[in-house]
């Protein structure tokens, strides 16, 4: 066997090994949970309470609930793929400082929850969280679905199934498949990815006001994906981009995302809940 042939065989075997490892460990490359259970009061959120939701298949997911002031909406919030609820305390403070309620659900295995996250489980648990929020006495007409990064895929799916006042997508993608293809161009991710979060296939089924927020310097999910998703969505829809923002810093001073959300919510208030 020639040296070139041996090198080719070695390279093929090495690639096959990388491909197998990526396939078997793909969810470890997608979800990065902080598993520590933290109470809201321990991180300076005395007006926020923990809720432990039991899933039909015997798992437990953790949610934090801060009530809205009378006449204000509640954000049903689905976070990104890393960290936990405690990593988002500043956002909770900012939202509640506006008088908005926040019901933020952690995925399985995050923040004291049991089980492991998957697309199927996350969407099912989002339905559970929606139902739990309604049982808290929050009218669907006062619920705004909010998805952050990975959570945008969850929020879009829920918006096709449940009524709400509106939908906010923070750094959304067309699909996780597209994001993975950018990150791993040397792997056939389009054929092997299990959790696909194909928002581009569902967004046209959403019939409620839509606000998309995206940093123009986002190195993880390009702003072009936010624009592509907007083009597929129904009216009324709006895109707010932030020239100095990256992936997760749109609420930092100088990136006026809060102003954009405040204005959009203010325009929602006089309107009735749109039919699905």
C-alpha positions, -999 to +999 in steps of 0.1 A: +000+000+000+014+034-010+020+061+015-007+083-001-032+055+001-023+049+038-028+085+045-061+086+027-073+055+047-061+071+080-078+104+072-110+086+063-109+066+096-102+097+116-131+116+099-154+086+106-144+087+143-151+124+145-184+120+128-194+091+152-184+111+182-203+142+171-234+121+164-234+103+197-226+135+216-246+160+196-268+170+225-237+177+247-226+201+219-261+218+220-271+220+256-248+235+283-268+234+315-259+249+349-275+222+371-273+240+404-307+248+419-308+284+430-337+302+447-347+336+434-343+353+468-307+340+470-298+361+439-316+393+450-351+387+435-374+388+465-405+393+444-399+362+423-410+328+434-399+293+423-423+269+407-415+232+403-435+217+374-441+179+372-441+166+337-464+138+326-434+115+321-423+119+357-396+146+354-394+180+371-387+214+355-381+246+375-396+280+367-394+314+383-425+336+385-426+373+392-461+387+390-470+416+367-484+449+379-521+453+372-527+460+336-493+449+325-484+417+305-465+386+316-435+374+295-435+336+293-398+333+287-377+304+272-340+309+276-309+300+255-289+268+256-264+277+283-265+285+320-297+286+341-324+310+353-299+326+377-277+337+348-306+359+336-314+378+368-305+412+352-331+406+325-357+397+350-349+428+370-352+450+339-385+434+328-401+436+363-388+472+366-412+480+337-440+464+356-441+433+334-445+399+349-419+371+341-425+334+340-392+319+331-390+281+325-357+262+327-352+231+306-348+196+319-315+192+337-311+229+342-312+247+375-323+217+396-346+201+371-344+164+363-340+146+331-322+157+299-332+184+274-344+175+239-364+194+214-395+172+220-392+176+258-386+213+257-417+220+235-438+197+257-426+214+288-433+248+272-469+237+269-469+227+305-455+261+316-481+279+295-509+259+312-493+266+346-492+303+340-529+303+330-537+284+362-519+312+381-547+334+368-529+351+339-553+356+310-538+345+276-545+380+264-519+392+288-492+366+279-463+375+256-442+345+245-405+353+246-378+332+232-340+338+236-316+321+212-324+284+214-356+293+232-368+311+200-374+276+185-395+267+215-414+299+215-423+297+178-436+262+182-458+272+212-471+303+193-485+280+167-505+261+193-515+286+221-531+320+220-511+350+233-509+387+229-477+385+210-443+368+203-408+382+209-378+364+193-344+374+207-316+363+183-337+338+164-325+313+138-341+298+107-332+264+122-306+249+145-295+229+115-285+261+097-266+273+128-248+239+132-239+239+095-221+273+100-203+261+131-194+227+118-191+230+080-170+198+078-198+177+092-230+165+075-252+180+102-282+184+079-285+146+078-277+136+114-290+163+137-318+151+160-330+183+176-336+206+146-358+235+159-369+244+123-386+277+130-386+285+093-411+257+088-435+270+116-433+308+116-459+311+089-484+293+112-480+321+138-508+346+138-500+371+165-479+403+166-442+395+162-411+414+174-377+402+164-346+415+182-311+409+169-276+422+174-259+430+141-226+417+154-240+384+166-212+358+160-234+328+169-266+334+150-262+359+121-286+387+119-294+375+084-313+346+100-334+370+119-342+389+087-349+357+069-374+346+096-390+380+095-396+376+057-415+343+063-437+357+091-472+371+089-480+407+097-480+425+120-442+421+124-413+442+133-375+438+133-353+458+157-315+454+152-287+468+173-254+478+156-232+474+186-247+442+200-236+406+197-254+375+207-265+380+243-259+416+252-288+435+236-300+447+270-266+462+280-266+500+281-260+514+246-281+487+230-316+499+235-335+467+232-356+475+263-368+507+245-378+486+215-397+461+236-414+488+257-426+507+226-439+474+210-457+464+242-472+499+245-487+495+210-501+461+219-521+473+249-551+489+231-555+458+209-575+427+215-559+392+215-555+382+179-571+350+168-549+321+159 
